[in-house]
């Protein structure tokens, strides 16, 4: 049996806290394409996104292009 590896997804707020920036900054990076994210179906006032933990860890490790 093949077991699918599921990666943890982080909210915009979780990413912002980890990077010590405002939520709006993270959303701007996502919209500009500087930060890869998964777009969830739109519900409410704001578009919902999720960022893979590996993407954030790569950014923190410096292996991704600077934002």
MIMAR-328966 format. One record per residue: residue number from 1; x, y, z of N, C-alpha, C in turn. Coordinates in Angstrom, 3 decimals, decimal comma. Layout:
  num       nc1       nc2       nc3      cac1      cac2      cac3       cc1       cc2       cc3
  NUM         X         Y         Z         X         Y         Z         X         Y         Z
...
REM end
This chain:
  num       nc1       nc2       nc3      cac1      cac2      cac3       cc1       cc2       cc3
    1     0,842    -1,172     0,000     0,000     0,000     0,000     0,897     1,248     0,000
    2     0,551     2,190    -0,859     1,316     3,436    -0,938     0,680     4,454     0,007
    3     1,495     4,952     0,910     0,995     5,933     1,871     1,324     7,327     1,366
    4     0,305     8,153     1,201     0,495     9,509     0,712     1,012    10,384     1,850
    5     2,084    11,101     1,571     2,660    11,997     2,573     1,925    13,326     2,501
    6     1,328    13,710     3,604     0,612    14,980     3,658     1,487    15,996     4,378
    7     1,637    17,115     3,729     2,462    18,166     4,305     1,582    19,148     5,073
    8     2,102    19,635     6,177     1,353    20,589     6,979     1,224    21,909     6,231
    9     0,024    22,474     6,284    -0,247    23,756     5,651    -0,431    24,812     6,728
   10     0,149    25,973     6,500     0,097    27,066     7,472    -0,791    28,189     6,952
   11    -1,455    28,878     7,859    -2,285    30,012     7,487    -1,394    31,234     7,245
   12    -1,972    32,250     6,627    -1,251    33,504     6,400    -0,784    34,072     7,738
   13    -1,634    34,040     8,738    -1,278    34,568    10,054    -0,100    33,813    10,667
   14    -0,098    32,476    10,546     1,004    31,682    11,096     2,324    32,020    10,407
   15     2,282    32,172     9,091     3,484    32,531     8,332     3,955    33,923     8,746
   16     3,024    34,865     8,856     3,369    36,235     9,230     4,030    36,276    10,605
   17     3,493    35,552    11,544     4,077    35,535    12,899     5,483    34,953    12,871
   18     5,659    33,899    12,100     6,968    33,244    12,024     8,013    34,161    11,385
   19     7,581    34,948    10,387     8,494    35,850     9,690     8,560    37,236    10,339
   20     7,718    37,432    11,357     7,649    38,710    12,068     7,305    39,874    11,140
   21     6,277    39,634    10,330     5,737    40,677     9,462     4,223    40,695     9,623
   22     3,573    41,676     9,016     2,127    41,786     9,077     1,472    40,808     8,101
   23     0,244    40,393     8,400    -0,504    39,498     7,507    -0,594    40,080     6,098
   24    -0,793    41,389     6,006    -0,932    42,062     4,712     0,325    41,887     3,871
   25     1,474    41,901     4,510     2,740    41,709     3,800     2,805    40,319     3,195
   26     2,416    39,314     3,953     2,422    37,936     3,445     1,450    37,821     2,270
   27     0,270    38,408     2,392    -0,705    38,378     1,291    -0,144    39,066     0,042
   28     0,571    40,155     0,212     1,177    40,873    -0,914     2,214    39,988    -1,595
   29     3,043    39,291    -0,802     4,047    38,392    -1,367     3,391    37,271    -2,154
   30     2,292    36,738    -1,633     1,579    35,661    -2,322     1,014    36,173    -3,649
   31     0,346    37,320    -3,611    -0,276    37,877    -4,822     0,757    38,236    -5,882
   32     1,947    38,651    -5,455     2,991    39,027    -6,417     3,737    37,807    -6,961
   33     3,506    36,640    -6,347     4,175    35,425    -6,795     5,502    35,170    -6,100
   34     5,867    36,037    -5,159     7,134    35,882    -4,443     7,087    34,742    -3,432
   35     5,892    34,410    -2,964     5,720    33,331    -1,986     4,667    32,377    -2,524
   36     5,051    31,117    -2,673     4,135    30,109    -3,208     3,092    29,735    -2,161
   37     1,831    29,697    -2,593     0,746    29,358    -1,677    -0,371    28,651    -2,423
   38    -1,201    27,968    -1,670    -2,380    27,290    -2,202    -3,567    28,209    -1,962
   39    -4,342    28,452    -3,006    -5,516    29,310    -2,888    -6,721    28,439    -2,564
   40    -7,412    28,773    -1,501    -8,616    28,053    -1,103    -9,842    28,752    -1,697
   41   -10,957    28,044    -1,784   -12,178    28,687    -2,284   -12,495    29,935    -1,457
   42   -12,882    30,999    -2,145   -13,134    32,291    -1,506   -14,399    32,235    -0,661
   43   -14,249    32,553     0,622   -15,382    32,632     1,556   -15,132    33,824     2,459
   44   -16,073    34,722     2,503   -15,903    35,875     3,378   -15,248    37,041     2,667
   45   -14,673    37,946     3,468   -14,120    39,188     2,936   -12,779    39,013     2,236
   46   -11,959    38,110     2,716   -10,613    37,942     2,177   -10,427    36,579     1,540
   47    -9,544    36,547     0,553    -9,138    35,290    -0,062    -8,325    34,499     0,953
   48    -8,578    33,200     1,041    -7,853    32,349     1,982    -6,714    31,629     1,263
   49    -5,568    31,613     1,899    -4,385    30,937     1,359    -3,802    30,015     2,414
   50    -3,028    29,034     1,946    -2,251    28,174     2,829    -0,860    28,044     2,223
   51     0,132    28,039     3,096     1,523    27,928     2,678     2,074    26,626     3,233
   52     2,760    25,866     2,385     3,361    24,615     2,846     4,474    24,930     3,838
   53     4,558    24,099     4,858     5,603    24,293     5,875     6,985    24,242     5,215
   54     7,176    23,371     4,237     8,483    23,260     3,575     8,839    24,548     2,832
   55     7,838    25,243     2,297     8,085    26,520     1,622     8,591    27,548     2,625
   56     7,937    27,616     3,771     8,355    28,554     4,817     9,745    28,194     5,334
   57     9,993    26,914     5,566    11,296    26,493     6,073    12,400    26,797     5,066
   58    12,096    26,629     3,779    13,069    26,968     2,738    13,375    28,451     2,722
   59    12,348    29,252     2,912    12,522    30,702     2,967    13,384    31,092     4,162
   60    13,108    30,492     5,303    13,880    30,784     6,514    15,330    30,302     6,399
   61    15,526    29,211     5,661    16,883    28,660     5,489    17,651    29,405     4,411
   62    16,956    30,242     3,646    17,629    31,009     2,611    17,769    30,283     1,293
   63    17,056    29,155     1,143    17,182    28,401    -0,107    16,211    28,896    -1,166
   64    15,308    29,782    -0,816    14,384    30,367    -1,783    14,832    31,783    -2,092
   65    14,446    32,300    -3,253    14,815    33,677    -3,584    14,295    34,649    -2,534
   66    15,034    35,716    -2,321    14,617    36,723    -1,348    13,348    37,405    -1,797
   67    12,532    37,719    -0,834    11,267    38,396    -1,123    11,517    39,881    -1,122
REM end
